[in-house]
Amino acid sequence: MKVLVTGGTGFTGKALVRRLLDEGHDVVALDYKEGLKTDEIRTWGAKVVIGSVTDRDIVEQAMEGVEVVHHLAAAFRELNVDNSFYDEVNVGGTRNVVDAAWMHKVRKFVYCSTCGVHGNIDHPPAGEDAPIQPADYYQRTKYEAEPIVAEYHAKGLETVILRPAAIYGPGDPERFQMIFRRVAKGSFPMFGNGKTFYHPLYIDNLVDAFMACMAPGVGSGGVYLIADEHYYPISAIVEKVAAALNVPSKIQYYPVWPLVVAGHICEKICKPFRVTPPIFPRRVDWYRQNRAFKIDSAKRDLGYAPKVDLDEGLRRTAEWYLKEGYISLDPSLSQKNS
Ligand SMILES: NC(=O)c1ccc[n+]([C@@H]2O[C@H](COP(=O)([O-])OP(=O)(O)OC[C@H]3O[C@@H](n4cnc5c(N)ncnc54)[C@H](OP(=O)(O)O)[C@@H]3O)[C@@H](O)[C@H]2O)c1
């Protein structure tokens, strides 16, 4: 099949492109910028179209002869941009891509939303019918694109909406890397009581879900939370990261509220200068917002079955961070546990 992956050089996109190529599909990746990652996926055999999902001509070019679209491109990690940037890419860009898919008679359109549309989970674990209460502008725009996709489903396009939990694994450029880095230093600063629930999603498990969505009829018109089998208190995640690195897990507890205030102040001060703040509200939310989900609908309709558990996923991730030099271990720490 010819498959288009928007955001195909991102953390998730790259893993999906790799799997699609391994399974014999023709892959077109649409991505914003040229770089090492675009070169890498070209060497794997993917065609790369450079440009924005907001540019109709570029999207048309990428859509030529495509049967299945996985729409992952999103403004996500950008700080210091106006909210209108998130509107343009996440809402306008999605309309652009889904409309082009409809015009080109694409067979299946899969939209990658986020579990973040549910914000803090008041009654964990949450299903897809839990209240929609996005906690920030990114999450809000990810949700605003969902009814647009549903609109095209109503016209006759086969669509599936996935709401992934917190994705991690080899290649993760951000969130888990910070946890690993702090744990590797020998002591993890925990703001709050560490009991907040966190639901990880190993990258290969998510790729399994995308692949399952490609079959005709599967999940059509549905919205699915995708996560690993289990969720954990964040203190347990830290302990498991320490185990994956074979270092002692030492957690130091601090009150969370000063950090919340500092996050808001830092963001406000840094924004006019377009400087990335050292702490900002979305990062602080990690300590505060419950994320725990039910994956029964995905199991039932998509045949989703997360194969890689947290211990194995963290072991593979630790191996990758160490190999790539993202973290280094103090030998005196690793000896203590051995
Ligand atoms: N990571 C998570 O925990 C998580 C959880 C739930 C849902 N999601 C969703 O999963 C998807 C993938 O996330 P990720 O973590 O893999 O993010 P990522 O690494 O930031 O990947 C996003 C990709 O989209 C590209 N992109 C951004 N704006 C674009 C535009 N206007 N036109 C074309 N390409 C554009 C980026 O290109 P550049 O790098 O060149 O800017 C990047 O390659 C996103 O839709 C995100 O909302 C992520």
PDBQT file of the ligand as one rigid body, heavy atoms in Angstrom, charges set to zero:
ROOT
HETATM    1  N1  LIG A 401       4.827  12.429  22.651  1.00  0.00    +0.000 N 
HETATM    2  C1  LIG A 401       3.729  12.156  23.344  1.00  0.00    +0.000 C 
HETATM    3  O1  LIG A 401       3.785  11.754  24.505  1.00  0.00    +0.000 OA
HETATM    4  C2  LIG A 401       2.364  12.299  22.672  1.00  0.00    +0.000 A 
HETATM    5  C3  LIG A 401       1.232  11.899  23.398  1.00  0.00    +0.000 A 
HETATM    6  C4  LIG A 401      -0.017  11.969  22.773  1.00  0.00    +0.000 A 
HETATM    7  C5  LIG A 401      -0.127  12.391  21.478  1.00  0.00    +0.000 A 
HETATM    8  N2  LIG A 401       0.977  12.787  20.791  1.00  0.00    +0.000 N 
HETATM    9  C6  LIG A 401       0.803  13.182  19.378  1.00  0.00    +0.000 C 
HETATM   10  O2  LIG A 401       1.592  12.272  18.634  1.00  0.00    +0.000 OA
HETATM   11  C7  LIG A 401       2.035  12.900  17.431  1.00  0.00    +0.000 C 
HETATM   12  C8  LIG A 401       3.518  12.728  17.289  1.00  0.00    +0.000 C 
HETATM   13  O3  LIG A 401       4.142  13.222  18.454  1.00  0.00    +0.000 OA
HETATM   14  P1  LIG A 401       5.709  13.108  18.666  1.00  0.00    +0.000 P 
HETATM   15  O4  LIG A 401       5.960  13.012  20.115  1.00  0.00    +0.000 OA
HETATM   16  O5  LIG A 401       6.249  12.085  17.767  1.00  0.00    +0.000 OA
HETATM   17  O6  LIG A 401       6.117  14.595  18.215  1.00  0.00    +0.000 OA
HETATM   18  P2  LIG A 401       7.324  15.157  17.376  1.00  0.00    +0.000 P 
HETATM   19  O7  LIG A 401       8.557  14.332  17.574  1.00  0.00    +0.000 OA
HETATM   20  O8  LIG A 401       7.392  16.616  17.707  1.00  0.00    +0.000 OA
HETATM   21  O9  LIG A 401       6.820  14.968  15.892  1.00  0.00    +0.000 OA
HETATM   22  C9  LIG A 401       5.980  15.863  15.248  1.00  0.00    +0.000 C 
HETATM   23  C10 LIG A 401       6.457  15.967  13.828  1.00  0.00    +0.000 C 
HETATM   24  O10 LIG A 401       5.558  16.846  13.122  1.00  0.00    +0.000 OA
HETATM   25  C11 LIG A 401       6.357  17.706  12.337  1.00  0.00    +0.000 C 
HETATM   26  N3  LIG A 401       5.644  18.963  12.095  1.00  0.00    +0.000 N 
HETATM   27  C12 LIG A 401       5.374  19.934  12.987  1.00  0.00    +0.000 A 
HETATM   28  N4  LIG A 401       4.702  20.929  12.394  1.00  0.00    +0.000 NA
HETATM   29  C13 LIG A 401       4.557  20.568  11.099  1.00  0.00    +0.000 A 
HETATM   30  C14 LIG A 401       3.955  21.180   9.988  1.00  0.00    +0.000 A 
HETATM   31  N5  LIG A 401       3.371  22.376  10.085  1.00  0.00    +0.000 N 
HETATM   32  N6  LIG A 401       3.976  20.529   8.810  1.00  0.00    +0.000 NA
HETATM   33  C15 LIG A 401       4.590  19.336   8.683  1.00  0.00    +0.000 A 
HETATM   34  N7  LIG A 401       5.190  18.699   9.721  1.00  0.00    +0.000 NA
HETATM   35  C16 LIG A 401       5.157  19.320  10.904  1.00  0.00    +0.000 A 
HETATM   36  C17 LIG A 401       7.612  17.942  13.127  1.00  0.00    +0.000 C 
HETATM   37  O11 LIG A 401       8.624  18.394  12.246  1.00  0.00    +0.000 OA
HETATM   38  P3  LIG A 401       9.886  19.232  12.775  1.00  0.00    +0.000 P 
HETATM   39  O12 LIG A 401      10.573  18.362  13.771  1.00  0.00    +0.000 OA
HETATM   40  O13 LIG A 401      10.661  19.433  11.525  1.00  0.00    +0.000 OA
HETATM   41  O14 LIG A 401       9.319  20.482  13.364  1.00  0.00    +0.000 OA
HETATM   42  C18 LIG A 401       7.865  16.560  13.708  1.00  0.00    +0.000 C 
HETATM   43  O15 LIG A 401       8.599  15.784  12.806  1.00  0.00    +0.000 OA
HETATM   44  C19 LIG A 401       1.594  14.344  17.513  1.00  0.00    +0.000 C 
HETATM   45  O16 LIG A 401       0.412  14.471  16.761  1.00  0.00    +0.000 OA
HETATM   46  C20 LIG A 401       1.306  14.555  18.988  1.00  0.00    +0.000 C 
HETATM   47  O17 LIG A 401       0.316  15.541  19.163  1.00  0.00    +0.000 OA
HETATM   48  C21 LIG A 401       2.226  12.748  21.359  1.00  0.00    +0.000 A 
ENDROOT
TORSDOF 0
